[in-house]
Amino acid sequence: MNDLKEKITVIYLPFLVFSAIILVSYNLIRWFLDLRSGFIPLTENILELWIPFFLPWLLTPLWLTKRIKILRGRGWDNDDHFVYYAIINFSIGMVLTISQGNIVSAPFSLIHVGSPVDVAQQPREIYFSIESFEIRRRKCINTRYVNSSSTRGSTTYYFHSYYICPFEGAEHIWYAVPYMYIFNPRDEEVPRQVRKQEFFADAGRQFSDFDFNNVSYFERLRRSAILNALVDTIEQRVRRDDAREIVVLRVRQNSFERRLGYDYMDTVHAFGIASLVVLVMLLVAKTANREPAPAFVLCGEGKTAEKGKRRRRRKRKKR
């Protein structure tokens, strides 16, 4: 009972407080310095994945490392507390990563504008409903690229095909239609290059029949690798006399209320799951065996006993 109480008070409660502080602090910083002011010059991939993943590993040593070191596994080495250290960091990182889907979506409302030109006048908003617009179909451009993510023993490929077209009367604002295919070699019998060509051809056929007016709302692309690739393509292929910043609006055909991260419940659920995982971990873990407190002895009694032990050891060696 005392062992469980120690784990709860020394590790679990500080873990909950520490996680909540990181979660609230990072989301507030990103909200004010990135989403609202645009002050942070980093892509969304870095802000939504890499920083949330590595931030706990940088901050946990400030508070929890010494506490976690009291934990021991069952039959592991003396450094087995690192397993628990990793579980706690992964738990915090998971919650922080999931929260980014909420912070970039939930606080924003759907802005109704009359024309695409009005979108450029609201640079910090993301979601728009445009009352009237026309597309310059003859100037549509197709951009294709492939990225990948590697896991242990496997690589997953993402095929992207973006069709982008300028709005009539707004050369610096572009209408984007995305197509994507996920290719996993373990699940596919067709070679990757063959599947890629099939996907690009199929995306072209779908776009040829695409209805530009079949739009629920538009999502303004934030600073990201995708936006950089599209802007580079536009600047290379289209001669522009307009020096204004290029705006890309990705078409959305689902309802606005069903967008990813439209509320904060994903973050709440993730925090609850992470808290439960860490609690179960603490219930299974053992604590380090500590030296028992020395019994009360008279002054000098301990030294006399130690001298007696040394004499007996010397006598055994002589024999």
N, C-alpha and C positions, 0 to 999 in steps of 0.2 A: 504493500500500500504506500509506504514512504517512497519507494522507487518510482511508482507511477506519479505520485504527487510532485516529485522532483522533476520528472520529465515534462510535466504539464506546466509547472511554474517557471522552470529554467529555459525550456526550449519552445513549447507549443504556443503559449501566450505571447512571448516576444516575436515568434514567427508570424502570428496573426497581425500584430501591430506593425511589424516591419513590412509585411506584404502590402497592407493597406496604405502605408505611407508612400511606398514606391509607386503603387498603382495610381493614387490620387495625384502625387507630385508630377509624375511623368505625363499624365494625361492633361493636367492643367498647363504645364510648360508647353506641350505640343499645341494645345488649343490656342493659347495666346500668341506664341512666337512663330507658329507655322500656319495653322489653318486660318487664323484671323489676320495676322500681320504679314505673313509670308517672309519673315525675317530669316528662317533657317533654310540655307541653300542646299538641302539634301533631298534625294529622291524618296518617294514613298516606300520603296522597297527597303531602304536603310532605316527609315523612321518606323516602319510597321513590322519589320521582321528582325533585322540584325541588332539594332539597339535594344529592343525589348528582350531579345534572347540573351545577350551578353551583359546587360546592365546588372542583373542580380549577381553574377559572378564577380563583378567589380565592387558591389556595395555590401554583399553579405559579410565579407571579412571585417567590416566595421562594427558589426553587432553580434552576429550569430556564430562565427567560427569557433570561438573558445567554448561556447555553450555546447555546440554539436560534438566537440571532442570528448565529452563524457560518455558518448554512446559507443557501444560495442556490438558486433554481430555475434553469431553463434559459430565459434570455431574459426573465425577469421583472424587476420594479422592485426598488429597493433594500429595500423593505419586504416582499419575498416570504417572508421567514422567518415571517410571521404565518400563512401557510398551514400550515406545519409545526407551528407553535404550536397552531393550531386542531385539527389531526389528533391531536396528543398529548393535548390536553384532552378531545376527544371519546372517545378510546380509554380514558382513565382513567374518565371519566364513565360509559361503557357498562359497564365491569366493575363499578363501584360500584353502578349501578342493578340489574344482574342479581343481584348478591350479596344484595340486599335480599329477593329471593324465597326465598333460602336461610336467611337469619338469622331470618326470621319464621316459618319452618316446620321446618327440620331439627332445631333443638335441643329441640323440644317432643315429648313422647310422648303417647300416647292414654291418657286418664284414665278409668277405669271407675267409675261412680257408680251408686247405687241409684235415685235419683230426681232430678228437676230441681232441687229445693231444694239438693241437695249441690253443684251447680255454683256457686252463689253463694258458697260457702265457700272456693272456690279461684279468687280473682280474677285471678291471674297466669297461669293455664293457658288454653290455647286449644282443644284438641281433647278431646271427651268422647264416651264411649259410655254411654248411659243405659239401665239394665236395664228399668225399668218406668215408663211415663208415659201420660197421657191428655190429649187436646186439647179445649179448649172451642170447638167448631166454630162455634157461633152468634155468637161474638165475634171471628171472623176479620175482618181489615181488609185492603183492597187499597190499596197505595200505588203511584202511577205517577209517574214523572218521566223527563225526557230531559236528557242532557248531550251535549256535542260536543267534538271536537278538530279543530283546523284545521291543515292543511298548505298548502303552496304551491299555490294554485289549486283547493283542494278542502276540503270540510268533511265529516267523518264523524260521524254521529249514533248515539247509544246509547240505545235504548229500554229502560227498566227497569220491571218490574212485580213488586212484592214482595207476597206474601200472608203476613201475620203473624197468628198466633193464640196466645193465652195458654195455658200449661200448666195443667191442673187442679191446684188446690191451691198454685199458685205464680203469683200475679197479676203479679209483676214480672219473670217469665221468659217469653220469647216464642219461639215456633217460627216460623222464617222459611223460606218457599219462594220462591226467586228465579227469575225468567225474564228473559232479555235478548235483544235483537235488535240487530244492527249494520247500519245503513243508510248506504250510500255512494251518493250521487246519480249517480256516474259508472257504477255497475254496475246501477242500477235504472231501469226504464222507468215504474214506478208512482210517482205523486207521494208526497212524504214524509208528508203528513198522512193520505193513504189507507192507506199501509203501516203507519203508527203505529196507526191504529184497528184494522186487521186483526190486528196483533200483540197488542194488548190484548185483543181478543175471543178470539183463539186461546189466550192465556195463561189467560183465565177458563175456557175449556172444558177445558183440561188440568188446572187446579186442581180443577174439580168432580169429576174422576175420580181425584184424587191419593190415594194410600195413605199415610197418616201413619206407618204402621209400617214402610214400606219405606225404612229408614235404615241406612246403614253406620256413620256417626258424625256428630257435630255440631261445627261450627266456631263458636267465640264471636267475634262481630264486634268488632274493635278500634275505637279512636277513628278515625272517618272521616266523610266527607260522607254516605255511605250510612247509617251508624248514626245520625248526627244527624237525618237526614230521617225515619227510622223512629221514633225516640224522639219527635220533634215530633208525628208523626201519632198516636202512642199517647196522648200527653198531651193532645192536642186533642180526641180522640174518646172517650176512656175516662176515666170518673171514678175516680180512684184515692185510696184512703185510706192506701195503703202508701207510705211515704216512702223506701223502699229504692231503690237505683239499678236502672234497667231493664237487663236482660240480654237480648240477642237472640242466639239460636242458629240459625245457618244450616244447613239440612239438607244432608248430603253423601251421595251414593249410590254413589260410586266407592270402591274399596278404599283404606284408609288408607295403604298402602305406595306408592300411585301418586299421592299428592297432589303438588302443584307444589312443587318445591324440597325434596324429602324428603332430599336429601343435598347435598353441596357441589360436586359435579362440574360443575354449570352455571357456577359461579364460576371453577373451575379452567380449564375450556375457554375461557371468555370472556377470562381473563387471558392464556392462550396465544395466542388469536387477536389480541388487542390488541398483544401483544409482537411477533408476526410482522408485523403491519401497520406498526408503527413501524420495525422492522428493514428491511423492504422500502423504506419511505420514505427511510431514511438511505442505503441503497444507491443510490437514484436521485438523491438530492440532491447538490448541489455545495457546497463550502465557500467562504466569502468569500475573495476575492483579497486577500492581505495584502501590505503593503509589505515588500520584502526588507530584511533587516538591512543597515545601512550598512557598507561595507567599512572596513577599518582605514586611517586616514590620520594623517599627522603633525600635530602640534599647529599650528593656524592654517592648514593647507593647505586645509581645507574652506571657511573664510571667504574666503581669497584667490581661490579658484575662483568663488565666488558673486559677489564684487566684479567679477571679470572679465566675468561674464555680464551684470551690470547695465550696465557700460560699453558693451559691444557693442550692447545694446538701445537705449541712448540715442543712439549713433551712427547706428543705422538710422533712428530717428525724425527726426534732423536731416536726413538725406538725403531 
